[in-house]
């Protein structure tokens, strides 16, 4: 193709190639700048302001919001709820997922059916799933009805201080454990069978083979699923809003829910932005730690 | 139990552990035990969906009956009719449908183009630009919800569907899709593109006619992820939308309440059933492609 400026060939193959590269990445790149980096910068900027949307105030106050954050009497409870939820979810989710995957990996007849069963809640609408569980966990609901049949009296799950958090965790585990299970199953099927045979010849028992072969061989997947699950656990919102609205008291008010309340219910955008910075810092540190762990802990990576 | 099921079943006789115990995976009793445990574990996965559908067919009086009836005594569809009287549910259904479809198609286009370029085209600044895009992986959308609200407010897009379409296609949610596509495109052998080049294909033709048809499994997995993500979106709709006609399904489901704010259980469960069942049935029909595509991308992503 000839150049618009005289007879030189401007659009050489190399230039066309470079142009194609930029054009191909342009939508994603512009999107990242406008919808990721710009709002991320704005979050920091807003956090330096006293900004009440209802009152129409927007005033630079330096680090006042961060001072308020450190002295916020609600914050320790919010962070504790967030931590309990995340740790509970990750431990329960990953161990159940691995256990289900190990059982399905025995390739008995009918395991495809059970795989579908355990996976199905992943594709059920999140809010629909949560609403059903809210219905089931009512004081006179299905769960207590079943307990009653075996002669037990269940508590009012969603209203009790101790049981509300447990309920939210369990509902979320059953919703998404199928996803991690499928990832584990794929990883287990990639472990060479010869390793187990060799270990068995050497006299290694089941537990030893699990610990010394299975776990190291699937460690990249364990890391991947734990990152996905931890970051996902920090984003839990719909479940809290539908099941408990953060209650009873503030026992299930996790950070994202608190952020939502401050910004969109109490209209404190400046303080909401400060809480966003805190959420970002937590996600950042956790991701960093997990990537560092990868170097030490993960057996190998392709 | 966990240590017992922790390994593959050793098929050959050498697999028998030193103590002479029979490997449990092979014995009929062991297999029965595994089936028993699997069946028991299925209850919390199946029962909620079952209970949702059957309860939506019960009259309000029977919903909390004791002992609970597994099947409705006299199934009726009243609740399904009321769903459409209490809220503009058909419009809300259509909203969720079209938003999820547009977001899915848009994400496939944006992420496959970017993933292809990052994987197969060499251009200056490539690595730096890739890092810029990857930042999105570190930022849950909840972190940026306050400034995004303000931005869309200034653009006059509050109570419209634009935020629910633009942010997922172009923002942080599509970054994972781009990463998955890039991993997939990297693995395509060079020879295939060389052949296309000799036939005189340009970059776009190489992408569209050679790379994309090969990428079907990855595209399928991305499409499913994206559709479900959009279909389930909850925080964003309740922040951005305020008119019931504009609501999406997850948001609408929580609005089936009586005058005192108490839930209208039968109506709510009918609406939930209509939201959940079509997607569930579709994915069960497609589950082989779906689960396997997911597992493969999961391994590489």
Interface residues (C-beta under 8 A of the other chain):
Chain A: X16 X17 X18 X20 X21 X22 X24 X25 X27 X28 X29 X30 X31 X32 X33 X34 X35 X36 X37 X38 X39 X40 X42 X43 X46 X99 X100 X102 X103 X105 X106 X107 X108 X110 X114 X115 X116 X117 X118 X119 X120 X121 X122 X123 X124 X125 X126 X127 X128 X129 X131 X132 X133 X134 X135 X136 X138 X140 X141 X142 X145 X146 X148 X149 X170 X174 X178 X179 X182 X183 X185 X186 X187 X190 X193 X196 X197 X200 X201 X203 X205 X206 X207 X209 X210 X214 X221 X224 X231 X234 X235 X237 X238 X241 X242 X256 X259 X260 X263 X264 X269 X272 X273 X276 X279 X280 X283 X284 X287
Chain B: X2 X3 X4 X5 X6 X7 X8 X9 X10 X12 X14 X15 X17 X18 X25 X31 X34 X35 X37 X38 X41 X42 X44 X45 X46 X47 X48 X49 X51 X52 X55 X64 X66 X67 X68 X109 X110 X111 X113 X114 X116 X117 X118 X121 X122 X123 X124 X126 X129 X132 X133 X135 X136 X138 X139 X140 X141 X142 X143 X144 X145 X146 X147 X148 X149 X150 X151 X166 X167 X169 X170 X171 X172 X174 X175 X178 X202 X203 X204 X207 X228 X231 X232 X234 X235 X238 X239 X249 X250 X251 X253 X254 X263 X265 X268 X269 X272 X273 X275 X276 X279 X280 X283 X284 X287 X291 X294 X295 X296 X298 X299 X301
